[in-house]
Amino acid sequence: MSTITKAQTVKQRFYTIGLLVRRNVKNQYYGSFIGVIWTVLNPLLNMAVMAFVFTAVFGRNNVNLDYPVYILSGSITFGLMRTGTSASVNSLVGRADMLLKTRTQLEIFPTATVLSSLVTYGFSLIALLLVAGWRALPIFGGPYFTFTWNMFLIIAIVPALLLFTLGISYFLSALYVFFRDIKHLYDVFLTLWFYLTPIFYTIDRLQSETVEKIEVFNPMYHFVEATRTCLEGAIPIGTEWMWMYLFGLISLAIGWTFLHLLRNKISIHL
């Protein structure tokens, strides 16, 4: 294959991914009255509910970050992985007709689904900035939050989280072709994973040294805590960056390898 042909193939793949991302984002809120505005409104409403429940009802947690910002930052970080992987489970089976009629690469479909979730995450960051801005205003009794330049380091966390999400998506989308029950099992697992990650509580609330040690091997714990460290105006330590990108690369390697080892069988079972 010539260099020009390879370049055209890569260009075609990126075009296809872009087309699928746009279609996914449009379909996500198709028929909704306020449409894409829900991408900002959803995290805000969820944050309001969780902040009320865990502040007014159960009592405020001892956190270094303003509590609404604490909840929302953890929620949208976990949400990128959860939304991307959940939607990707059916990405190959749901596009079976297109896969069988064309020579489209298998990884294009879960990749497009994850990138669609990245678009939603971008809007969620807008919601986070709105909440942070509100909490920073003295007129509301603050400031409870202070803006710093270190907040922009969140951008450096996203690629690692994206790699991690892609790896899981590749693995699940391939497995779903042969084992359809995986979708329901994964939904249950995500619920457990969510509550094991300190989204609305601090890790010291677990009151168990064993569980705290296990959290080190929870990838989402590192992504969530690093995001909050940036919002606090600090810089995540070197080992945190190492863990995040290590988890991301390992996940991608396992998922991509699994998908390509099964690519011939997938075509038969679709």
LOMI-474597 format. One record per atom (N, C-alpha, C): x, y, z. Coordinates in steps of 0.05 Angstrom, whole numbers, padded with zeros to 5 digits, always signed. Example, Ala and Ser with C-alpha at 12.3 -4.5 7.8 and 13.67 -1.06 7.14 Angstrom:
BEGIN
+00264-00114+00156 +00246-00090+00156 +00264-00066+00156 +00257-00045+00142 +00273-00021+00143 +00258+00001+00157 
% end
This chain:
BEGIN
+00017-00024+00000 +00000+00000+00000 +00018+00025+00000 +00013+00043-00019 +00029+00067-00021 +00023+00086+00002 +00041+00106+00004 +00038+00126+00026 +00012+00142+00021 +00006+00149-00004 -00018+00164-00010 -00043+00149-00003 -00043+00123-00010 -00066+00106-00004 -00070+00103+00026 -00048+00100+00041 -00050+00099+00070 -00061+00124+00082 -00052+00147+00071 -00062+00173+00081 -00091+00176+00075 -00100+00167+00052 -00129+00168+00045 -00145+00150+00063 -00134+00127+00070 -00148+00108+00087 -00152+00120+00115 -00130+00132+00125 -00131+00144+00152 -00151+00168+00152 -00150+00184+00130 -00168+00206+00128 -00197+00197+00127 -00203+00175+00113 -00229+00164+00111 -00239+00154+00138 -00221+00142+00154 -00228+00132+00180 -00236+00155+00199 -00220+00176+00198 -00226+00199+00215 -00252+00212+00207 -00257+00213+00181 -00282+00224+00171 -00306+00208+00181 -00303+00181+00180 -00324+00163+00189 -00329+00167+00219 -00308+00168+00234 -00310+00172+00263 -00325+00198+00269 -00316+00220+00255 -00329+00246+00259 -00359+00245+00252 -00365+00231+00231 -00393+00229+00222 -00410+00214+00243 -00398+00192+00254 -00412+00176+00274 -00415+00192+00301 -00395+00208+00308 -00396+00224+00332 -00419+00244+00330 -00420+00258+00308 -00441+00278+00304 -00469+00265+00305 -00471+00241+00292 -00497+00227+00292 -00504+00218+00321 -00485+00208+00336 -00490+00199+00363 -00499+00222+00381 -00486+00245+00379 -00493+00268+00395 -00521+00277+00389 -00528+00278+00363 -00555+00287+00354 -00576+00267+00364 -00570+00242+00361 -00590+00221+00368 -00594+00219+00398 -00574+00228+00414 -00575+00225+00443 -00598+00242+00454 -00604+00265+00442 -00625+00282+00452 -00646+00288+00430 -00649+00268+00412 -00669+00271+00391 -00697+00272+00402 -00712+00292+00394 -00740+00295+00404 -00742+00310+00430 -00719+00316+00443 -00720+00331+00468 -00725+00360+00463 -00741+00373+00480 -00749+00401+00476 -00725+00420+00477 -00707+00416+00496 -00684+00434+00499 -00658+00422+00488 -00660+00397+00478 -00638+00385+00463 -00612+00383+00478 -00591+00394+00465 -00563+00391+00475 -00559+00405+00502 -00577+00423+00509 -00575+00437+00535 -00575+00418+00558 -00587+00394+00554 -00587+00374+00575 -00559+00365+00582 -00540+00367+00564 -00513+00359+00570 -00501+00376+00593 -00511+00401+00595 -00502+00418+00617 -00521+00416+00641 -00547+00414+00635 -00568+00413+00656 -00567+00387+00672 -00562+00365+00659 -00561+00339+00673 -00541+00338+00696 -00516+00345+00691 -00497+00344+00714 -00503+00365+00735 -00515+00387+00728 -00522+00407+00748 -00545+00397+00766 -00565+00384+00754 -00587+00374+00770 -00578+00351+00788 -00561+00333+00777 -00550+00311+00793 -00534+00321+00817 -00518+00342+00811 -00501+00354+00832 -00519+00366+00854 -00540+00380+00846 -00558+00393+00865 -00571+00372+00883 -00580+00349+00872 -00592+00328+00888 -00572+00316+00907 -00549+00309+00897 -00529+00296+00914 -00518+00315+00936 -00515+00341+00928 -00505+00360+00948 -00526+00364+00970 -00552+00364+00963 -00573+00367+00983 -00574+00342+01002 -00573+00318+00989 -00575+00294+01005 -00552+00290+01024 -00527+00295+01014 -00504+00289+01030 -00494+00313+01047 -00508+00336+01044 -00501+00359+01061 -00524+00364+01081 -00548+00367+01071 -00570+00374+01088 -00581+00350+01104 -00580+00326+01092 -00592+00302+01104 -00571+00287+01121 -00548+00280+01108 -00529+00264+01122 -00506+00280+01135 -00505+00306+01129 -00484+00322+01140 -00461+00325+01121 -00449+00349+01121 -00427+00355+01102 -00403+00338+01108 -00390+00327+01086 -00365+00313+01089 -00342+00332+01093 -00322+00323+01107 -00298+00340+01110 -00280+00338+01086 -00283+00357+01068 -00268+00358+01043 -00253+00384+01041 -00231+00384+01026 -00215+00408+01023 -00226+00426+01001 -00245+00415+00985 -00257+00430+00963 -00286+00436+00969 -00296+00458+00958 -00324+00465+00962 -00341+00441+00954 -00360+00433+00971 -00374+00408+00968 -00389+00405+00941 -00405+00424+00932 -00418+00422+00906 -00397+00417+00883 -00375+00432+00884 -00354+00428+00864 -00341+00400+00867 -00338+00391+00892 -00327+00365+00898 -00344+00343+00885 -00370+00345+00889 -00388+00324+00879 -00388+00325+00848 -00392+00349+00837 -00395+00351+00808 -00369+00343+00793 -00346+00350+00804 -00321+00342+00791 -00317+00312+00790 -00324+00299+00813 -00322+00270+00813 -00343+00257+00795 -00367+00268+00795 -00389+00256+00780 -00384+00257+00750 -00374+00280+00739 -00370+00282+00711 -00345+00267+00702 -00325+00264+00719 -00302+00248+00713 -00309+00219+00710 -00323+00209+00730 -00333+00181+00729 -00353+00178+00706 -00369+00199+00701 -00389+00198+00680 -00378+00194+00652 -00354+00205+00647 -00342+00201+00620 -00337+00172+00615 -00325+00159+00635 -00319+00130+00632 -00345+00114+00631 -00363+00120+00649 -00388+00104+00650 -00405+00107+00625 -00408+00132+00615 -00424+00136+00591 -00411+00124+00567 -00385+00128+00564 -00371+00118+00541 -00371+00088+00539 -00365+00074+00562 -00364+00045+00561 -00392+00033+00559 -00411+00044+00573 -00439+00033+00572 -00450+00034+00543 -00446+00057+00531 -00457+00060+00504 -00442+00044+00483 -00417+00037+00489 -00400+00022+00470 -00406-00007+00470 -00419-00017+00491 -00424-00046+00492 -00438-00056+00467 -00458-00041+00458 -00474-00049+00435 -00464-00036+00409 -00441-00024+00409 -00432-00009+00386 -00426-00026+00361 -00417-00050+00364 -00412-00068+00341 -00438-00082+00332 -00453-00093+00351 -00478-00107+00345 -00498-00088+00333 -00499-00063+00344 -00517-00044+00334 -00511-00034+00306 -00486-00037+00297 -00478-00029+00270 -00471-00053+00253 -00484-00075+00258 -00478-00100+00244 -00481-00098+00214 -00503-00084+00205 -00508-00081+00177 -00486-00066+00163 -00477-00045+00175 -00456-00029+00163 -00429-00044+00163 -00424-00059+00184 -00399-00074+00185 -00398-00096+00164 -00421-00109+00160 -00422-00131+00140 -00422-00121+00111 -00431-00097+00107 -00433-00086+00080 -00407-00071+00071 -00392-00063+00091 -00368-00047+00085 -00343-00060+00098 -00320-00049+00092 -00296-00059+00104 -00286-00041+00127 -00305-00028+00140 -00299-00010+00162 -00285-00025+00185 -00264-00013+00195 -00250-00024+00218 -00267-00026+00242 -00265-00048+00257 -00282-00053+00280 -00280-00031+00301 -00255-00022+00306 -00251-00003+00328 -00263+00024+00324 -00271+00030+00299 -00283+00056+00292 -00308+00061+00308 -00325+00041+00311 -00351+00045+00324 -00349+00050+00354 -00335+00033+00369 -00332+00040+00398 -00316+00066+00402 -00297+00072+00384 -00282+00097+00385 -00301+00121+00382 -00318+00120+00362 -00337+00142+00357 -00356+00145+00381 -00364+00123+00393 -00382+00125+00417 -00368+00138+00440 -00343+00131+00445 -00328+00143+00467 -00323+00173+00462 -00317+00180+00437 -00313+00208+00431 -00339+00224+00433 -00361+00211+00429 -00387+00224+00433 -00390+00231+00463 -00381+00212+00480 -00382+00217+00509 -00363+00239+00517 -00341+00242+00502 -00322+00263+00507 -00335+00290+00502 -00351+00292+00481 -00366+00316+00475 -00384+00324+00498 -00399+00304+00509 -00416+00308+00532 -00400+00317+00556 -00376+00305+00560 -00358+00313+00582 -00350+00342+00579 -00345+00351+00555 -00338+00379+00550 -00359+00398+00559 -00385+00391+00553 -00407+00407+00562 -00410+00406+00593 -00403+00383+00604 -00405+00380+00633 -00384+00397+00647 -00361+00401+00634 -00341+00419+00645 -00351+00448+00646 -00368+00455+00627 -00381+00481+00627 -00398+00483+00652 -00413+00462+00658 -00430+00461+00682 -00413+00464+00707 -00390+00451+00707 -00371+00453+00730 -00361+00482+00733 -00355+00495+00711 -00346+00523+00713 -00368+00541+00723 -00392+00536+00715 -00415+00552+00724 -00419+00549+00754 -00417+00524+00764 -00420+00520+00793 -00396+00532+00808 -00372+00529+00798 -00348+00541+00811 -00350+00571+00811 -00360+00583+00789 -00363+00612+00788 -00384+00622+00808 -00405+00607+00810 -00427+00614+00829 -00416+00612+00858 -00400+00592+00864 -00390+00588+00891 -00367+00608+00897 -00356+00620+00876 -00334+00639+00880 -00344+00668+00885 -00370+00672+00881 -00381+00699+00883 -00387+00706+00913 -00377+00729+00922 -00383+00737+00950 -00412+00743+00955 -00427+00750+00934 -00455+00757+00936 -00472+00734+00947 -00462+00709+00943 -00476+00686+00953 -00464+00676+00980 -00449+00693+00993 -00438+00686+01019 -00410+00674+01018 -00398+00673+00994 -00372+00662+00990 -00350+00682+00995 -00327+00679+00982 -00323+00657+00962 -00317+00630+00975 -00330+00609+00965 -00325+00582+00974 -00305+00568+00955 -00300+00581+00932 -00282+00569+00913 -00265+00591+00901 -00240+00584+00895 -00221+00603+00883 -00210+00592+00857 -00212+00607+00836 -00201+00599+00810 -00171+00601+00809 -00157+00581+00798 -00128+00582+00795 -00121+00571+00767 -00097+00577+00759 -00088+00567+00732 -00085+00537+00732 -00080+00525+00756 -00076+00496+00757 -00101+00480+00749 -00124+00494+00748 -00149+00481+00739 -00146+00470+00711 -00130+00484+00695 -00127+00476+00666 -00111+00450+00663 -00099+00441+00685 -00084+00415+00683 -00104+00391+00680 -00129+00397+00684 -00149+00376+00680 -00148+00366+00651 -00141+00384+00633 -00138+00378+00604 -00117+00356+00600 -00097+00355+00617 -00076+00335+00615 -00084+00308+00626 -00106+00308+00642 -00116+00283+00653 -00134+00269+00634 -00148+00284+00618 -00168+00273+00599 -00157+00252+00580 -00133+00256+00567 -00123+00236+00549 -00120+00208+00562 -00110+00208+00587 -00107+00183+00602 -00134+00170+00607 -00153+00186+00615 -00180+00176+00620 -00193+00165+00594 -00187+00179+00572 -00197+00171+00546 -00186+00144+00538 -00160+00141+00541 -00147+00115+00535 -00158+00092+00551 -00163+00098+00577 -00174+00078+00595 -00202+00070+00586 -00218+00090+00579 -00246+00085+00570 -00246+00070+00543 -00229+00077+00525 -00228+00064+00499 -00221+00034+00503 -00202+00028+00520 -00194+00001+00524 -00217-00017+00534 -00232-00006+00554 -00255-00021+00564 -00276-00024+00543 -00280-00003+00527 -00301-00003+00506 -00294-00023+00484 -00269-00025+00476 -00261-00045+00456 -00267-00073+00466 -00260-00078+00492 -00263-00104+00504 -00292-00112+00506 -00308-00094+00516 -00337-00100+00521 -00352-00103+00494 -00346-00086+00475 -00360-00087+00449 -00355-00113+00435 -00331-00124+00438 -00324-00150+00426 -00337-00172+00441 -00336-00171+00467 -00348-00192+00484 -00378-00194+00481 -00391-00171+00477 -00420-00170+00474 -00430-00185+00450 -00414-00187+00429 -00421-00202+00405 -00427-00231+00412 -00413-00242+00431 -00415-00271+00438 -00431-00275+00464 -00431-00255+00481 -00443-00258+00507 -00461-00234+00513 -00486-00235+00506 -00504-00212+00507 -00511-00204+00536 -00508-00223+00555 -00515-00217+00583 -00494-00198+00595 -00472-00193+00581 -00451-00176+00593 -00461-00148+00597 -00480-00139+00581 -00491-00111+00585 -00504-00108+00612 -00520-00127+00620 -00534-00126+00646 -00515-00129+00669 -00496-00148+00666 -00476-00152+00687 -00458-00127+00690 -00452-00114+00668 -00435-00091+00669 -00449-00067+00682 -00475-00065+00678 -00491-00044+00691 -00489-00047+00721 -00492-00071+00731 -00490-00077+00760 -00462-00070+00770 -00442-00079+00754 -00414-00074+00762 -00408-00044+00763 -00419-00028+00744 -00415+00001+00744 -00427+00014+00769 -00450+00004+00778 -00462+00014+00803 -00444+00010+00827 -00433-00015+00829 -00414-00021+00850 -00389-00004+00848 -00379-00001+00824 -00355+00015+00819 -00359+00044+00827 -00382+00054+00821 -00389+00082+00827 -00388+00087+00857 -00400+00068+00873 -00401+00072+00902 -00374+00066+00915 -00357+00051+00902 -00330+00045+00912 -00311+00068+00906 -00319+00086+00889 -00302+00110+00882 -00312+00133+00899 -00294+00148+00911 -00303+00171+00928 -00314+00194+00912 -00339+00191+00903 -00352+00213+00888 -00364+00233+00907 -00379+00223+00927 -00393+00241+00946 -00382+00238+00974 -00362+00223+00978 -00350+00220+01005 -00319+00221+01002 -00306+00223+01024 -00276+00223+01024 -00267+00195+01031 -00243+00188+01022 -00233+00160+01026 -00230+00153+01055 -00225+00173+01073 -00223+00166+01101 -00249+00158+01114 -00272+00163+01100 -00298+00155+01110 -00302+00125+01108 -00285+00111+01093 -00288+00083+01089 -00283+00068+01115 -00267+00080+01133 -00261+00068+01159 -00250+00040+01157 -00234+00036+01137 -00221+00009+01134 -00195+00013+01119 -00173+00006+01132 -00147+00008+01119 -00145-00010+01095 -00158-00033+01097 -00157-00053+01075 -00170-00041+01050 -00194-00029+01054 -00208-00018+01031 -00193+00006+01020 -00181+00022+01037 -00165+00045+01028 -00141+00036+01011 -00129+00014+01019 -00107+00003+01003 -00116-00008+00976 -00140-00019+00976 -00152-00030+00951 -00158-00007+00932 -00165+00017+00943 -00172+00040+00926 -00148+00048+00908 -00124+00041+00916 -00100+00048+00900 -00102+00034+00873 -00116+00011+00872 -00118-00005+00848 -00145+00001+00833 -00159+00021+00843 -00183+00030+00830 -00176+00053+00811 -00175+00048+00785 -00166+00069+00766 -00182+00095+00769 -00208+00093+00772 -00224+00117+00773 -00219+00134+00798 -00209+00122+00819 -00201+00137+00843 -00179+00157+00836 -00160+00148+00820 -00137+00165+00813 -00146+00188+00794 -00164+00181+00775 -00174+00202+00757 -00190+00223+00772 -00207+00214+00790 -00224+00233+00805 -00208+00250+00824 -00189+00237+00839 -00174+00252+00858 -00154+00272+00844 -00143+00264+00822 -00125+00282+00807 -00141+00307+00797 -00165+00302+00787 -00182+00324+00778 -00187+00344+00801 -00194+00333+00824 -00199+00350+00847 -00174+00365+00857 -00152+00352+00855 -00127+00365+00863 -00122+00390+00846 -00127+00388+00820 -00124+00411+00802 -00144+00433+00810 -00168+00426+00817 -00188+00445+00825 -00181+00459+00851 -00166+00445+00868 -00158+00456+00894 -00135+00476+00890 -00124+00478+00865 -00102+00496+00860 -00075+00484+00863 -00074+00457+00866 -00049+00443+00869 -00043+00427+00843 -00020+00413+00843 -00012+00396+00820 -00010+00368+00830 -00024+00349+00816 -00022+00320+00824 +00008+00312+00824 +00015+00295+00844 +00043+00286+00846 +00049+00267+00823 +00075+00263+00819 +00085+00247+00796 +00073+00219+00795 +00070+00206+00819 +00060+00179+00819 +00030+00178+00810 +00016+00199+00815 -00012+00200+00806 -00013+00200+00775 +00004+00217+00762 +00005+00217+00733 +00014+00190+00723 +00032+00177+00737 +00042+00151+00728 +00019+00130+00729 +00004+00130+00751 -00018+00111+00754 -00039+00116+00732 -00046+00141+00727 -00067+00147+00708 -00060+00138+00680 -00036+00145+00671 -00028+00138+00644 -00021+00108+00642 -00013+00096+00664 -00007+00067+00664 -00034+00052+00661 -00054+00059+00676 -00080+00047+00674 -00091+00051+00645 -00088+00075+00635 -00098+00081+00608 -00085+00064+00587 -00059+00062+00587 -00044+00047+00567 -00049+00017+00569 -00050+00007+00594 -00055-00022+00598 -00084-00029+00588 -00103-00012+00595 -00130-00017+00587 -00133-00017+00556 -00120+00003+00543 -00121+00005+00514 -00108-00020+00501 -00085-00028+00512 -00071-00051+00500 -00087-00076+00502 -00099-00081+00526 -00116-00105+00530 -00141-00104+00512 -00154-00082+00512 -00179-00079+00496 -00174-00082+00466 -00154-00068+00456 -00148-00068+00427 -00139-00096+00419 -00123-00109+00435 -00113-00136+00429 -00136-00156+00428 -00154-00154+00448 -00177-00172+00450 -00195-00169+00426 -00200-00144+00418 -00218-00138+00396 -00206-00149+00370 -00180-00146+00366 -00168-00155+00341 -00163-00185+00340 -00160-00198+00363 -00158-00227+00363 -00184-00240+00355 -00206-00227+00361 -00233-00238+00355 -00246-00227+00329 -00231-00210+00315 -00244-00196+00292 -00256-00214+00271 -00243-00237+00266 -00254-00255+00246 -00279-00269+00256 -00279-00277+00281 -00302-00290+00293 -00325-00271+00297 -00319-00246+00302 -00340-00225+00305 -00356-00223+00279 -00342-00222+00257 -00356-00220+00231 -00375-00243+00226 -00368-00266+00236 -00385-00290+00232 -00409-00289+00250 -00406-00279+00275 -00427-00280+00294 -00446-00256+00293 -00439-00235+00279 -00456-00212+00277 -00482-00218+00262 
% end
